[in-house]
Amino acid sequence: MSGRLIDTILLALLGIILLAILVLAFGVGRPRPAEVAAPPAAAAPTAPALEAVQPLPPGGAPQSPHASPLPPVVPTPTAPDAAAVQRPPLPVGEVALSRVTFAFANGVGACNIPLQPWQHVAVSPDLMATYGCGAAVRVTLAEPVAGRTTVTAVIADLMGPAMNRAINIFVAPDEPALEYGVVAGSLASP
């Protein structure tokens, strides 16, 4: 009789252990995710839904009908930027380039200018330091490319730091930019 009692007690303990494992492993008795994720009706936010982010128009943010009327911000006169004061004037004459390459005009350059074929160029960091974003330059090619020997363009993008005295002329997507290859050339102010 005592053997049956011990067997019954061990069987009951095994059942309790299995039940504990099921509760811990499968979350029996836990609230469902839908019950947890939905906040009570009283705690629901009353703020309007977020709208898609739109780029700012020229001149700043548009006025919202809900915005409070604030006086316009008037810039205070400040001392000129130290980098602008120390920037030397654009070089006179032509600067020999180590390489002129060609790439497809796609997107916006590092100068925040939308790239257009044969109108914009990327320059190496040394030339960017000398000329700056938005400077108009004239590139003279050592040999004709797509029927052109000179290109007047605006600096709109920056090349990688490994480049030195190099220019990348942006061309149209339907042109064979890679077939134009690498050519010699020179750079000057227009």
ZAMARGU-4260 file (C-alpha; in steps of 0.2 Angstrom, whole numbers, plus 5000, padded with zeros to 4 digits):
<rodrens>
0) 5000/5000/5000 | 5014/5012/5004 | 5021/5009/4987 | 5005/5015/4978 | 5005/5030/4989
5) 5023/5035/4985 | 5019/5032/4966 | 5003/5043/4967 | 5013/5057/4976 | 5027/5056/4963
10) 5014/5056/4949 | 5006/5072/4957 | 5023/5080/4958 | 5027/5076/4940 | 5010/5084/4935
15) 5013/5100/4945 | 5031/5101/4937 | 5024/5099/4919 | 5010/5112/4923 | 5023/5124/4929
20) 5034/5121/4913 | 5019/5124/4902 | 5014/5140/4911 | 5032/5147/4910 | 5036/5141/4892
25) 5019/5145/4883 | 5013/5159/4894 | 4997/5151/4899 | 4988/5164/4909 | 4997/5179/4902
30) 4986/5192/4893 | 4986/5191/4874 | 4996/5204/4864 | 4980/5212/4858 | 4974/5215/4876
35) 4991/5223/4881 | 4994/5233/4865 | 4977/5242/4865 | 4977/5256/4878 | 4961/5260/4887
40) 4949/5272/4879 | 4952/5285/4892 | 4970/5285/4888 | 4969/5287/4869 | 4979/5302/4863
45) 4969/5316/4856 | 4983/5324/4845 | 4980/5324/4826 | 4989/5310/4816 | 5006/5315/4809
50) 5007/5320/4791 | 5020/5315/4779 | 5036/5326/4779 | 5037/5338/4765 | 5052/5348/4760
55) 5052/5367/4765 | 5048/5379/4751 | 5061/5393/4747 | 5060/5406/4761 | 5056/5394/4775
60) 5042/5385/4783 | 5024/5389/4776 | 5012/5397/4788 | 4999/5385/4796 | 4982/5392/4799
65) 4984/5385/4817 | 5001/5394/4820 | 5002/5408/4832 | 5007/5425/4823 | 5025/5428/4827
70) 5035/5443/4821 | 5047/5438/4807 | 5065/5434/4812 | 5077/5447/4808 | 5095/5442/4806
75) 5107/5451/4817 | 5122/5457/4809 | 5137/5447/4814 | 5156/5446/4809 | 5160/5438/4793
80) 5164/5419/4793 | 5182/5416/4797 | 5183/5404/4782 | 5175/5416/4770 | 5187/5430/4775
85) 5202/5418/4773 | 5197/5411/4757 | 5209/5417/4743 | 5202/5424/4727 | 5199/5411/4713
90) 5215/5407/4704 | 5219/5417/4689 | 5224/5406/4674 | 5222/5388/4671 | 5225/5374/4684
95) 5232/5358/4676 | 5220/5343/4681 | 5227/5326/4685 | 5211/5318/4678 | 5194/5322/4671
100) 5181/5308/4673 | 5163/5306/4668 | 5148/5300/4678 | 5129/5300/4677 | 5119/5315/4684
105) 5108/5308/4697 | 5100/5316/4712 | 5107/5330/4722 | 5126/5334/4725 | 5135/5338/4741
110) 5132/5356/4738 | 5113/5353/4739 | 5112/5357/4720 | 5102/5345/4709 | 5114/5338/4696
115) 5111/5341/4678 | 5121/5334/4663 | 5135/5344/4657 | 5130/5359/4668 | 5137/5352/4685
120) 5154/5345/4691 | 5161/5336/4706 | 5178/5342/4711 | 5192/5334/4722 | 5193/5341/4740
125) 5208/5352/4736 | 5199/5361/4722 | 5183/5362/4733 | 5194/5371/4746 | 5200/5383/4732
130) 5184/5386/4723 | 5169/5382/4734 | 5152/5376/4731 | 5142/5385/4717 | 5157/5392/4709
135) 5156/5393/4690 | 5171/5385/4681 | 5177/5381/4664 | 5185/5364/4660 | 5196/5362/4645
140) 5197/5344/4639 | 5214/5338/4631 | 5204/5328/4618 | 5186/5330/4612 | 5173/5320/4622
145) 5155/5319/4615 | 5160/5333/4603 | 5165/5345/4617 | 5182/5352/4621 | 5177/5364/4634
150) 5163/5363/4647 | 5157/5378/4658 | 5149/5371/4673 | 5145/5374/4692 | 5153/5365/4706
155) 5139/5355/4714 | 5147/5339/4721 | 5163/5333/4731 | 5174/5319/4726 | 5182/5307/4738
160) 5197/5312/4749 | 5209/5301/4739 | 5206/5312/4723 | 5218/5327/4720 | 5216/5340/4706
165) 5202/5329/4698 | 5185/5334/4691 | 5170/5323/4687 | 5159/5330/4674 | 5140/5324/4675
170) 5132/5317/4659 | 5115/5311/4654 | 5110/5294/4659 | 5108/5289/4641 | 5126/5293/4637
175) 5141/5281/4638 | 5149/5289/4653 | 5162/5275/4656 | 5166/5274/4638 | 5171/5292/4639
180) 5185/5286/4650 | 5198/5297/4659 | 5205/5312/4650 | 5218/5326/4654 | 5212/5343/4656
185) 5213/5360/4664 | 5202/5371/4675 | 5199/5390/4675 | 5187/5403/4680 | 5175/5406/4666
</rodrens>
